[in-house]
Amino acid sequence: MKKRPLEGIKILDFSQVLSAPFCGMLLADMGAEIIKVERPGNGDISREYGPYKNDISLYFCQYNRGKKGVAVDMRSEEGKNVVMDLVSKVDIVIENFKSGTLEKLGIGYEEMLKVNPGLIYGSIAGFGTYGPLSHLPCMDIIAAARSGLVSTTGQGADAPIKPGFSLCDTWAGLQLFRGLTMALLHKQKTGKGLRVDIAMLDCAFYMCEAPVLEHSLTGEFTPRTGNHHPWYAPCGEFVTNDGNAVIAVTREEEWTQLCETLGLSALEQDPRFNNNESRVRNREALIAELEKVTSAMGRYEIEKKLCEVGVPASAVQTLAEFAGNPQTKELKVITEINQPGVGDYTVVNTPIRFSKTPVDPNGVAAGFPGANSKDILNELGYSQEKIDELIDSGAIYQSV
């Protein structure tokens, strides 16, 4: 059987909720051995997030698939010793506590380097590890709001709209994943580890490419244009008789094909629409003219006709329609994994594909807090007597 790309890499995962757990999930799908550290008892707070089946959080299970689990009381000296023993045996540590949390416990990055000088250390903090905001707590919507990302979304005259999913969390997780793989390459070349720091706030702003470019030219940021592109027209969402369709014209040849295909040749001769600059300036009038035609057509009809002549177009699909699409099925974008106590359930597959090595989301199922505590300590060389002492003291927890 072919090996996955990161087989042989061992990672200690202090992550919680979404951003860093998402990164850990990707690393596990790539074959890395992940040991997730949780607090005894309730564990990661995302275990309380729905949806549930048989009182098990599917939210937690999705982002913590493929991981072993140890539960440690990191406030106790015995627990801290266990953590440092684990650190000494891994290639990478990841965490997304509020900046300074592990340092206050006496087991921060500098202490970890003392037992593992070649360690790669990856962290996600809402506002980074330094600066005037670094001490503040953060959630996805906070990063989206503070970064200006929310302000760019929605119709110009209406209130801004947050993204429809946890964009900042998942994007930060992807950036940490990218940073860690670069750090592994650096270590392969130099023999030295790196610290990789990711701020959710930075990641949120990093996606605002068009407004930043506009500011570099005009000194002002691009205003909200709703479901239409600020620099191109027609490039956005249009009403149809059964929903909406997106049409994306960015070249004059596409504009000509659009007019010919939809029977709108007169618009091509209209001076208000004779080039992209004019069409952007007269965007509202253009939308009104186009929707006289699109509103009488079906969204998939528009998609088919325009795509056949090389004009980018798509029906605006629901998630259910996307899930049932032949393209989605062919690429296995959605898959099922098995979770004890739940059975098979649907998850989003890892979208990275390699030509000669597999990526597999069906690794170890997510367990209860401390599901593998005894086995992990045994692998560290702890005696059964010592393991029993740690469990009896409360420094370590093993779920039944």
C-alpha positions, -999 to 999 in steps of 0.1 A, spaced: 0 0 0 13 34 -9 24 57 19 7 90 25 28 122 22 34 129 59 37 93 73 65 92 99 58 128 110 46 130 147 26 160 159 15 171 193 -18 189 189 -31 213 217 -57 227 193 -93 235 202 -126 245 184 -118 250 147 -88 269 132 -59 247 145 -80 215 147 -88 221 110 -50 222 103 -45 191 124 -73 173 104 -54 181 72 -21 168 86 -38 136 98 -54 131 63 -19 134 49 -7 106 71 9 124 101 5 108 135 -14 133 156 -17 132 194 -44 156 206 -40 169 241 -72 178 260 -82 188 295 -95 159 316 -133 158 318 -150 179 291 -120 182 268 -121 205 238 -150 229 241 -161 221 206 -173 188 219 -203 209 231 -210 221 195 -238 205 175 -250 188 155 -251 157 177 -259 121 172 -262 99 203 -249 129 224 -217 129 203 -207 161 186 -202 156 148 -186 190 147 -158 178 170 -155 144 152 -151 160 117 -122 182 127 -105 157 150 -107 126 128 -74 107 125 -61 118 159 -52 99 190 -61 115 223 -45 121 257 -61 140 285 -37 160 307 -41 184 336 -15 210 325 -19 230 357 -3 201 377 34 196 378 30 159 369 9 169 339 35 195 327 61 168 329 41 145 308 36 173 282 73 180 280 81 143 276 56 142 247 72 174 232 106 157 233 94 130 210 75 149 183 84 168 151 57 195 154 36 212 181 4 230 171 -18 252 193 -43 280 191 -46 292 227 -49 329 234 -14 343 231 8 335 261 -14 307 276 12 280 275 39 304 287 19 312 318 18 275 325 56 273 322 55 251 291 57 276 263 78 275 231 111 285 248 107 257 274 98 232 247 130 240 228 150 230 258 138 194 254 135 194 216 159 220 200 148 210 164 111 215 172 87 230 146 61 250 166 29 263 149 4 286 166 -27 304 156 -38 334 177 -67 357 169 -45 388 168 -11 372 167 15 367 194 25 403 198 10 438 194 -16 458 213 -44 433 206 -25 401 211 -40 396 246 -76 397 235 -98 366 228 -110 361 193 -135 341 173 -141 338 135 -167 366 133 -145 389 154 -115 385 130 -139 390 101 -153 422 116 -120 438 127 -102 430 95 -127 449 73 -137 416 56 -174 419 67 -175 455 56 -168 445 20 -197 420 18 -233 429 9 -252 455 -11 -238 491 -9 -268 506 9 -275 477 32 -258 465 64 -226 445 58 -230 407 59 -207 382 75 -194 352 53 -218 322 53 -192 299 70 -162 302 93 -139 316 66 -113 332 89 -109 300 111 -105 277 81 -83 301 62 -60 305 92 -59 267 95 -49 264 59 -22 290 63 -8 271 93 -8 239 73 11 257 45 36 272 70 42 239 87 49 221 55 74 249 45 90 245 80 94 208 74 112 215 41 134 241 59 143 215 85 150 189 58 175 214 42 190 229 74 183 205 102 168 234 122 132 239 133 111 270 130 83 288 148 53 294 126 29 321 138 -5 328 122 -29 356 132 -65 351 122 -68 389 117 -40 389 92 -55 360 73 -88 377 70 -73 409 56 -50 388 34 -80 379 13 -90 415 6 -69 417 -26 -92 439 -48 -99 466 -22 -62 469 -13 -52 473 -50 -78 499 -55 -65 518 -24 -29 517 -39 -42 536 -70 -68 559 -55 -62 562 -18 -97 548 -12 -109 512 -6 -134 497 -31 -170 502 -19 -194 472 -15 -209 461 -49 -230 433 -36 -231 403 -59 -213 421 -87 -175 425 -93 -163 461 -87 -140 461 -118 -160 441 -144 -195 441 -159 -215 421 -164 -198 400 -137 -222 389 -110 -255 374 -101 -287 378 -122 -323 369 -116 -337 339 -135 -372 323 -135 -361 296 -110 -334 313 -89 -302 331 -98 -273 326 -122 -238 340 -122 -223 354 -154 -187 365 -154 -176 386 -184 -140 399 -181 -131 401 -218 -147 420 -247 -149 387 -267 -171 373 -239 -193 403 -240 -199 399 -277 -207 362 -273 -230 370 -244 -250 395 -265 -252 371 -295 -262 341 -274 -289 358 -254 -303 379 -283 -290 412 -270 -271 425 -300 -286 459 -295 -268 463 -262 -235 458 -279 -242 489 -299 -254 509 -269 -228 536 -261 -235 530 -224 -221 495 -227 -195 498 -255 -165 488 -233 -159 474 -198 -153 509 -183 -186 521 -196 -204 490 -184 -190 494 -149 -201 530 -148 -236 521 -160 -238 489 -141 -273 493 -127 -287 500 -162 -269 470 -176 -282 447 -149 -318 459 -156 -313 452 -194 -298 418 -189 -325 407 -164 -352 415 -189 -339 384 -206 -324 362 -178 -356 365 -157 -375 346 -185 -349 318 -186 -339 290 -162 -306 292 -144 -293 260 -158 -304 270 -193 -283 302 -190 -254 282 -176 -256 257 -205 -260 282 -233 -232 306 -221 -207 278 -212 -212 263 -247 -198 295 -263 -170 301 -238 -187 326 -214 -181 316 -177 -215 311 -161 -231 290 -134 -265 284 -118 -264 295 -82 -268 261 -65 -279 251 -30 -255 229 -10 -279 200 -17 -277 206 -54 -239 208 -52 -237 176 -32 -258 158 -59 -238 171 -89 -219 146 -110 -187 167 -108 -189 166 -70 -193 129 -70 -165 123 -95 -140 143 -74 -153 128 -41 -156 162 -26 -179 147 0 -172 114 16 -183 93 46 -163 82 75 -172 58 104 -174 71 140 -180 46 169 -213 55 186 -225 73 154 -219 50 124 -211 65 90 -216 102 86 -209 127 58 -178 149 59 -160 173 35 -130 155 19 -96 170 18 -93 188 -16 -56 182 -21 -48 154 -45 -14 138 -53 -5 117 -84 15 90 -65 4 90 -29 -31 88 -13 -49 112 10 -73 94 34 -98 110 58 -107 75 72 -79 74 98 -85 68 135 -120 80 145 -123 108 170 -124 94 206 -135 106 239 -111 128 260 -81 107 269 -91 78 247 -55 67 242 -38 81 273 -25 48 286 -12 37 252 5 70 246 23 70 280 32 34 275 49 44 241 68 71 260 83 43 282 62 50 314 57 19 336 22 7 343 28 17 380 37 53 370 7 55 346 -16 43 374 -2 70 397 -8 97 372 -43 86 367 -50 84 404 -36 119 410 -58 134 382 -28 145 362 -38 121 334 -73 109 325 -81 77 305 -116 75 291 -134 41 295 
